[in-house]
Structure formats: C-alpha cells, structure tokens
C-alpha cells in the first residue's frame, strides 16, 4: 500500500510537469 502511495506522490507532480511542458511549447 505504501509503495502505491509513494508512486502516486511521485507520479502526480511528474504528470503535471509534463502537461505544463506541453503547454509551454
């Protein structure tokens, strides 16, 4: 359960950064 929580915490910011990156370009 902890692994999924950590993966979610790391995955969400990365996903947002990818979206921002595409919008900036």
Long-range contacts (C-beta under 8 A, 24 or more apart in sequence): none
